[in-house]
Amino acid sequence: MGRIHGPDEMKALAFDVYGTLVDVNALEPALNGIVPRPREFLAEWRSKQLEYSFLLGLMGRYQTFSEVTSRALEFCCTKSAIVLGDRERGALLRGWQELPAFPDAVPALTALTGRLVLATLTNMDPAGAREVLAHAGLAKFFQQQISVDEVRTFKPDPAVYHHAAKRLRLEPKDVGLVSSNPFDVMGAKAAGLTAIWVHRSNVPLDPLDLAPDIEVKDLTGLPRLL
């Protein structure tokens, strides 16, 4: 853990959404009876979803995250020789908009309200992000919802994090990025933001010399450290 910024230094927190505020694994029950190994299928779907966003960002060929999610599902079904009907496919894709908030999200955001500017910074398009946050009961906590769609590339491109700081009218060093995704934490760190890792799993951080400034096991630990 690096130096912890005090409230006089860090003026805003930008939260990742998938895996940080809402639980991606809650989609698993929707896969029961459709695929033979729902947990493994969902893990690969999520992995391909991120892989495609990385590739598109590197190639400069932007697509919305909804499109990326759909193409990742297509790959996983083809690989497993699964044929989905239109209704099944639509229900699975809608599931990404209907994920529940982690139990620690509301208490942490409540405790942080009024202390810092709170925003979201997500790979989702604006409409999708609004729907996810509204369904999870989290929209009311955020003064701004910032999407990569505004710069037409994906995390961890530095342009995303610099855009977030610009939207918040702050210098990058004055913004904390809160994420459970290691690539997001390292991207924020490389872009000059204060990187806050919500270490929800036992998976270690990739050894790329971009350690987070703050590390917590869940969001409830964050208000106590700031």
VENGITA-V435565 format. One record per pair of residues at least 12 apart in sequence whose ideal C-beta (glycine too) atoms are under 8 Angstrom apart, sorted by sequence separation. I is the first residue (numbers start at 0). GAP is how many residues later the second one is. D is the distance in Angstrom with one decimal. If there is no record, write none. Layout:
i:I gap:GAP d:D
i:I gap:GAP d:D
//
This chain:
i:52 gap:12 d:6.8
i:55 gap:12 d:7.0
i:132 gap:12 d:6.9
i:147 gap:12 d:5.2
i:150 gap:12 d:4.8
i:184 gap:12 d:4.6
i:119 gap:13 d:6.8
i:149 gap:13 d:6.2
i:163 gap:13 d:7.7
i:27 gap:14 d:5.2
i:160 gap:14 d:7.9
i:26 gap:15 d:5.9
i:52 gap:15 d:5.4
i:129 gap:15 d:6.5
i:181 gap:15 d:7.2
i:194 gap:15 d:7.5
i:196 gap:15 d:3.9
i:48 gap:16 d:7.9
i:51 gap:16 d:4.8
i:72 gap:16 d:7.1
i:128 gap:16 d:5.4
i:160 gap:16 d:6.6
i:176 gap:16 d:4.7
i:194 gap:16 d:8.0
i:195 gap:16 d:6.2
i:198 gap:16 d:5.6
i:24 gap:17 d:7.0
i:145 gap:17 d:7.2
i:149 gap:17 d:7.8
i:175 gap:17 d:6.7
i:176 gap:17 d:7.1
i:178 gap:17 d:7.3
i:179 gap:17 d:7.3
i:194 gap:17 d:4.3
i:195 gap:17 d:6.7
i:196 gap:17 d:7.1
i:198 gap:17 d:7.0
i:199 gap:17 d:7.4
i:23 gap:18 d:7.6
i:128 gap:18 d:5.8
i:145 gap:18 d:5.0
i:174 gap:18 d:5.0
i:175 gap:18 d:4.2
i:176 gap:18 d:5.9
i:177 gap:18 d:4.6
i:178 gap:18 d:6.9
i:179 gap:18 d:4.3
i:194 gap:18 d:5.2
i:195 gap:18 d:4.4
i:196 gap:18 d:4.8
i:197 gap:18 d:5.8
i:198 gap:18 d:5.8
i:199 gap:18 d:6.6
i:48 gap:19 d:5.9
i:51 gap:19 d:6.1
i:72 gap:19 d:6.5
i:125 gap:19 d:6.8
i:171 gap:19 d:6.0
i:172 gap:19 d:5.8
i:174 gap:19 d:6.8
i:175 gap:19 d:7.8
i:176 gap:19 d:6.4
i:178 gap:19 d:6.7
i:179 gap:19 d:7.3
i:185 gap:19 d:7.7
i:193 gap:19 d:4.9
i:194 gap:19 d:7.5
i:195 gap:19 d:7.7
i:196 gap:19 d:7.4
i:197 gap:19 d:7.7
i:48 gap:20 d:5.3
i:51 gap:20 d:5.8
i:72 gap:20 d:6.9
i:171 gap:20 d:3.8
i:172 gap:20 d:7.2
i:175 gap:20 d:5.2
i:177 gap:20 d:6.4
i:179 gap:20 d:4.9
i:184 gap:20 d:7.4
i:185 gap:20 d:6.9
i:189 gap:20 d:5.8
i:193 gap:20 d:7.2
i:195 gap:20 d:7.2
i:197 gap:20 d:6.4
i:50 gap:21 d:7.8
i:125 gap:21 d:4.7
i:145 gap:21 d:5.3
i:171 gap:21 d:5.0
i:172 gap:21 d:7.0
i:179 gap:21 d:7.8
i:181 gap:21 d:7.5
i:188 gap:21 d:4.5
i:197 gap:21 d:6.1
i:23 gap:22 d:6.0
i:119 gap:22 d:5.4
i:124 gap:22 d:5.9
i:145 gap:22 d:8.0
i:185 gap:22 d:6.0
i:188 gap:22 d:7.4
i:48 gap:23 d:4.2
i:69 gap:23 d:6.1
i:117 gap:23 d:5.6
i:118 gap:23 d:5.6
i:121 gap:23 d:7.7
i:123 gap:23 d:6.2
i:125 gap:23 d:6.0
i:143 gap:23 d:6.2
i:181 gap:23 d:5.3
i:182 gap:23 d:7.8
i:188 gap:23 d:6.6
i:47 gap:24 d:3.8
i:68 gap:24 d:6.5
i:117 gap:24 d:5.2
i:118 gap:24 d:6.3
i:119 gap:24 d:7.6
i:121 gap:24 d:7.5
i:122 gap:24 d:7.9
i:123 gap:24 d:8.0
i:124 gap:24 d:4.6
i:125 gap:24 d:8.0
i:143 gap:24 d:6.7
i:181 gap:24 d:5.6
i:185 gap:24 d:4.0
i:188 gap:24 d:7.3
i:197 gap:24 d:7.7
i:117 gap:25 d:6.1
i:118 gap:25 d:4.1
i:119 gap:25 d:4.9
i:120 gap:25 d:4.8
i:121 gap:25 d:6.0
i:122 gap:25 d:5.2
i:123 gap:25 d:7.9
i:184 gap:25 d:7.6
i:45 gap:26 d:8.0
i:116 gap:26 d:5.6
i:118 gap:26 d:6.9
i:119 gap:26 d:6.4
i:121 gap:26 d:7.1
i:160 gap:26 d:6.4
i:195 gap:26 d:6.9
i:44 gap:27 d:5.6
i:47 gap:27 d:5.4
i:65 gap:27 d:7.4
i:68 gap:27 d:5.9
i:116 gap:27 d:7.5
i:118 gap:27 d:5.7
i:120 gap:27 d:8.0
i:155 gap:27 d:5.3
i:159 gap:27 d:7.4
i:160 gap:27 d:5.4
i:184 gap:27 d:5.1
i:44 gap:28 d:6.0
i:47 gap:28 d:6.4
i:112 gap:28 d:6.2
i:154 gap:28 d:7.0
i:155 gap:28 d:6.3
i:164 gap:28 d:7.0
i:108 gap:29 d:6.8
i:111 gap:29 d:8.0
i:154 gap:29 d:5.3
i:157 gap:29 d:7.2
i:161 gap:29 d:6.1
i:163 gap:29 d:7.9
i:155 gap:30 d:6.5
i:156 gap:30 d:7.4
i:160 gap:30 d:3.7
i:44 gap:31 d:5.0
i:96 gap:31 d:6.3
i:104 gap:31 d:7.5
i:105 gap:31 d:7.0
i:109 gap:31 d:7.6
i:122 gap:31 d:5.4
i:155 gap:31 d:2.4
i:159 gap:31 d:7.9
i:160 gap:31 d:7.6
i:43 gap:32 d:5.4
i:95 gap:32 d:7.8
i:105 gap:32 d:7.3
i:108 gap:32 d:4.2
i:122 gap:32 d:5.9
i:154 gap:32 d:5.4
i:155 gap:32 d:7.6
i:157 gap:32 d:6.5
i:160 gap:32 d:5.4
i:98 gap:33 d:6.6
i:104 gap:33 d:6.2
i:157 gap:33 d:4.3
i:96 gap:34 d:4.6
i:97 gap:34 d:7.9
i:120 gap:34 d:7.8
i:155 gap:34 d:7.2
i:40 gap:35 d:6.0
i:43 gap:35 d:7.7
i:96 gap:35 d:5.5
i:100 gap:35 d:4.1
i:155 gap:35 d:8.0
i:95 gap:36 d:7.5
i:98 gap:36 d:7.5
i:99 gap:36 d:6.1
i:100 gap:36 d:6.2
i:97 gap:37 d:5.3
i:98 gap:37 d:6.6
i:100 gap:37 d:5.6
i:175 gap:37 d:7.9
i:96 gap:38 d:6.4
i:175 gap:38 d:7.6
i:40 gap:39 d:6.8
i:120 gap:39 d:7.1
i:120 gap:40 d:7.6
i:177 gap:41 d:7.7
i:120 gap:43 d:4.8
i:35 gap:44 d:7.4
i:177 gap:44 d:7.0
i:34 gap:45 d:6.4
i:118 gap:45 d:7.1
i:34 gap:47 d:5.8
i:33 gap:48 d:7.3
i:118 gap:48 d:7.6
i:118 gap:49 d:6.3
i:33 gap:50 d:7.3
i:175 gap:50 d:8.0
i:116 gap:51 d:6.3
i:33 gap:54 d:6.0
i:120 gap:56 d:6.7
i:64 gap:57 d:7.9
i:33 gap:58 d:7.6
i:64 gap:58 d:4.7
i:65 gap:58 d:7.6
i:64 gap:59 d:4.8
i:65 gap:59 d:6.3
i:64 gap:60 d:6.1
i:115 gap:60 d:7.9
i:29 gap:61 d:6.6
i:30 gap:61 d:7.2
i:63 gap:61 d:4.6
i:29 gap:62 d:6.1
i:65 gap:62 d:5.8
i:64 gap:63 d:6.7
i:63 gap:64 d:7.7
i:26 gap:65 d:7.7
i:29 gap:65 d:4.9
i:26 gap:68 d:4.7
i:26 gap:69 d:6.9
i:52 gap:70 d:5.9
i:26 gap:72 d:6.6
i:25 gap:73 d:5.3
i:25 gap:74 d:5.4
i:23 gap:75 d:6.5
i:22 gap:76 d:5.9
i:21 gap:77 d:4.1
i:22 gap:77 d:5.8
i:17 gap:78 d:7.9
i:21 gap:78 d:6.5
i:22 gap:78 d:7.5
i:21 gap:79 d:5.6
i:22 gap:79 d:5.5
i:20 gap:80 d:6.0
i:21 gap:80 d:6.9
i:17 gap:81 d:7.6
i:20 gap:81 d:6.6
i:19 gap:82 d:8.0
i:21 gap:83 d:7.7
i:64 gap:83 d:7.7
i:20 gap:84 d:5.1
i:63 gap:85 d:6.6
i:64 gap:89 d:7.8
i:61 gap:90 d:4.1
i:61 gap:91 d:6.2
i:61 gap:92 d:7.9
i:59 gap:93 d:7.5
i:56 gap:96 d:4.8
i:56 gap:97 d:4.2
i:55 gap:98 d:6.6
i:12 gap:99 d:6.7
i:20 gap:99 d:7.5
i:53 gap:100 d:6.9
i:56 gap:100 d:5.2
i:52 gap:101 d:4.1
i:52 gap:102 d:7.6
i:12 gap:103 d:5.3
i:14 gap:103 d:7.2
i:16 gap:103 d:5.6
i:11 gap:104 d:5.7
i:12 gap:104 d:7.4
i:14 gap:104 d:7.1
i:15 gap:104 d:7.6
i:17 gap:104 d:7.3
i:10 gap:105 d:6.4
i:11 gap:105 d:3.9
i:12 gap:105 d:5.6
i:13 gap:105 d:4.7
i:14 gap:105 d:5.2
i:15 gap:105 d:6.5
i:16 gap:105 d:4.4
i:17 gap:105 d:7.6
i:9 gap:106 d:6.8
i:10 gap:106 d:6.3
i:11 gap:106 d:7.3
i:12 gap:106 d:7.2
i:13 gap:106 d:6.8
i:14 gap:106 d:7.0
i:15 gap:106 d:6.5
i:17 gap:106 d:7.8
i:11 gap:107 d:6.3
i:13 gap:107 d:4.1
i:16 gap:107 d:6.7
i:6 gap:108 d:6.2
i:114 gap:108 d:7.7
i:6 gap:109 d:6.8
i:21 gap:110 d:6.2
i:107 gap:110 d:8.0
i:108 gap:110 d:7.7
i:111 gap:110 d:7.1
i:115 gap:110 d:7.3
i:107 gap:111 d:3.7
i:111 gap:111 d:5.5
i:114 gap:111 d:7.1
i:16 gap:112 d:6.5
i:20 gap:112 d:7.7
i:106 gap:112 d:7.7
i:107 gap:112 d:5.4
i:110 gap:112 d:3.9
i:106 gap:113 d:5.9
i:21 gap:114 d:5.1
i:103 gap:114 d:4.5
i:104 gap:114 d:5.9
i:107 gap:114 d:5.6
i:111 gap:114 d:7.4
i:16 gap:115 d:6.1
i:20 gap:115 d:6.9
i:103 gap:115 d:4.3
i:107 gap:115 d:6.0
i:16 gap:116 d:7.1
i:21 gap:116 d:7.8
i:101 gap:116 d:7.4
i:103 gap:116 d:4.6
i:20 gap:117 d:6.0
i:101 gap:117 d:6.9
i:14 gap:127 d:7.7
i:53 gap:129 d:7.9
i:13 gap:132 d:6.7
i:49 gap:133 d:7.4
i:13 gap:150 d:5.2
i:13 gap:154 d:7.4
i:11 gap:156 d:4.9
i:10 gap:157 d:7.8
i:11 gap:158 d:5.8
i:19 gap:158 d:6.4
i:10 gap:159 d:5.6
i:19 gap:159 d:5.2
i:18 gap:160 d:7.8
i:19 gap:160 d:4.5
i:13 gap:161 d:5.9
i:15 gap:161 d:7.3
i:18 gap:161 d:4.7
i:19 gap:161 d:7.1
i:11 gap:162 d:6.7
i:12 gap:162 d:7.5
i:13 gap:162 d:7.1
i:15 gap:162 d:6.6
i:18 gap:162 d:5.8
i:10 gap:163 d:4.6
i:11 gap:163 d:5.0
i:12 gap:163 d:4.7
i:13 gap:163 d:5.3
i:14 gap:163 d:4.7
i:15 gap:163 d:3.7
i:17 gap:163 d:7.9
i:8 gap:164 d:7.8
i:9 gap:164 d:6.1
i:10 gap:164 d:7.3
i:11 gap:164 d:7.1
i:12 gap:164 d:7.9
i:13 gap:164 d:7.0
i:14 gap:164 d:7.6
i:15 gap:164 d:6.9
i:8 gap:165 d:7.0
i:9 gap:165 d:7.3
i:12 gap:165 d:5.6
i:15 gap:165 d:6.1
i:9 gap:166 d:5.1
i:15 gap:168 d:5.4
i:4 gap:171 d:7.0
i:19 gap:178 d:5.7
i:13 gap:179 d:7.8
i:18 gap:181 d:7.4
i:12 gap:183 d:7.6
i:9 gap:184 d:5.7
i:4 gap:189 d:5.4
i:19 gap:199 d:7.9
i:4 gap:208 d:7.2
i:1 gap:209 d:6.5
i:3 gap:209 d:7.0
i:0 gap:210 d:7.9
i:1 gap:210 d:7.2
i:2 gap:210 d:6.5
i:3 gap:210 d:5.8
i:0 gap:211 d:7.2
i:1 gap:211 d:4.2
i:0 gap:212 d:7.2
i:1 gap:212 d:7.4
i:0 gap:213 d:6.2
i:0 gap:214 d:5.3
i:9 gap:216 d:7.0
i:6 gap:219 d:6.2
i:5 gap:220 d:7.7
i:3 gap:221 d:5.8
i:4 gap:221 d:7.6
i:3 gap:222 d:7.4
//
